[in-house]
Structures are given as C-alpha cells and as structure tokens.
Amino acid sequence: MNREDGWEKAKAIIPDGVVSSLIYAEIVTRLTLRGGSASNIDRAWEELECAVEPFTAERARAAGLLVAATRERGLSLADRACLALGLELGSPVFTTDRAWAGLTIGADIRLIR
C-alpha cells in the first residue's frame, strides 16, 4: 500500500493471500493513523482481494506458544499470529522482516526484500 521496497512481490502474492484478523486490525490502525477514512481503507482492502481469517482461541494459543522460539528475535504478537496461521494452513509466510530469517519453527518463511 505504501510502495515500500518489495511491494511488487507483495502485490503479486496478495490476491492468493490470507491474513489473520489481528494483522488486518493492525493494517486498519496504521492506515487510520495516517489519515485514512473508513471508506478509503475498505476500498483499498477490497482491491487487494486478500482473505481475512479469524484470530480464534486456538490460533491465539499457537501464537502465544511461539514466543519461546521467537523472543530472542523480538517478534511481536502480530508476527507470531502470522506465523501460527501459516503453520496451521501449511502455507508459506511472506515477510520483509529479516528477523524472521532462519527461524526453526517449521514454517516456510520467505523474505520478499
């Protein structure tokens, strides 16, 4: 959305993508703080065609348990929610955060920049 480094790669995978509702809330928060209106944010999100999965109790538990393996790298709850969802779905997890590289948690982590 901000055309940061790696945005072309992200744009190519987003239509097939899935995010946790926790991540979606974080995206809406950031766009709102940057002055986005609800209707503009909704319109931009619809254009992305990215699915939103609920952050269920089971997914919250999985994200919480990942703290032991990710704490040294400073991953946030949202980061761990993303990883937990990827692990559950057996899907690759795409990130721009180099702190995720080399994590040995069973996730297929792919850096896009």
C-alpha positions in Angstrom: 0.0 0.0 0.0 2.9 2.3 0.6 5.0 1.1 -2.3 7.9 0.2 0.0 10.8 -1.9 -1.2 9.4 -5.3 -2.2 5.9 -4.0 -2.9 5.9 -5.6 -6.4 6.5 -9.1 -4.9 3.8 -8.5 -2.3 1.3 -7.3 -4.9 1.8 -10.5 -6.8 1.0 -12.8 -3.9 -1.6 -10.8 -2.1 -4.7 -11.9 -4.2 -4.0 -15.5 -3.1 -3.1 -14.4 0.4 -4.6 -14.9 3.8 -4.1 -12.7 6.9 -5.1 -13.1 10.5 -7.8 -10.7 11.7 -5.2 -9.5 14.1 -3.0 -8.4 11.2 -6.0 -6.8 9.5 -6.7 -4.8 12.6 -3.1 -3.6 12.7 -3.3 -2.6 9.0 -6.5 -0.6 9.6 -5.0 1.0 12.6 -1.9 2.2 10.7 -3.9 3.5 7.8 -6.3 5.3 10.1 -3.4 6.9 12.0 -2.1 8.1 8.6 -5.4 9.9 8.0 -7.3 7.2 6.0 -11.1 7.2 6.2 -13.1 4.1 6.9 -14.4 4.1 3.3 -11.0 4.6 1.7 -9.5 1.9 3.8 -12.3 -0.5 2.9 -12.0 0.3 -0.8 -8.2 -0.2 -0.7 -8.6 -3.5 1.2 -11.2 -4.8 -1.3 -8.8 -4.1 -4.2 -6.2 -6.3 -2.6 -8.5 -9.4 -2.6 -6.8 -10.8 0.4 -8.8 -13.1 2.7 -9.0 -12.5 6.5 -9.1 -15.4 8.8 -10.4 -15.1 12.4 -7.9 -14.9 15.2 -9.5 -17.8 17.1 -8.7 -19.1 20.6 -6.7 -22.0 19.0 -4.7 -19.6 16.8 -4.1 -17.3 19.8 -2.8 -20.2 21.8 -0.5 -21.2 18.9 0.8 -17.6 18.6 1.4 -17.4 22.3 3.4 -20.7 22.4 5.7 -19.4 19.6 7.1 -16.7 22.0 9.6 -19.2 23.3 11.1 -19.8 19.9 10.9 -16.2 18.7 11.5 -14.0 21.7 15.3 -13.5 21.0 14.4 -12.0 17.6 11.8 -9.6 19.1 8.8 -10.8 17.2 5.5 -9.2 18.1 2.2 -10.9 18.8 1.1 -9.9 15.3 4.2 -11.5 13.9 3.5 -14.7 15.8 -0.1 -14.7 14.7 1.0 -14.6 11.1 3.4 -17.5 11.7 0.8 -19.5 13.6 -1.7 -19.1 10.8 0.9 -20.1 8.2 1.8 -23.2 10.2 -1.8 -24.2 10.6 -2.6 -23.7 6.9 0.7 -25.2 5.7 1.2 -22.1 3.6 4.4 -20.1 3.1 4.6 -17.0 5.2 5.9 -13.9 3.4 7.6 -11.1 5.3 10.0 -8.1 4.9 11.3 -8.6 8.4 14.8 -10.1 8.3 14.5 -11.1 12.0 12.3 -14.0 10.8 15.0 -15.5 8.6 16.5 -18.6 10.0 13.7 -19.3 12.5 13.4 -23.1 13.0 9.7 -23.4 13.9 8.6 -25.5 10.9 7.2 -22.5 8.9 8.1 -21.9 5.3 9.3 -18.3 5.7 10.1 -16.3 2.6 11.6 -12.8 2.6 10.3 -10.5 -0.1 13.1 -8.0 0.1 
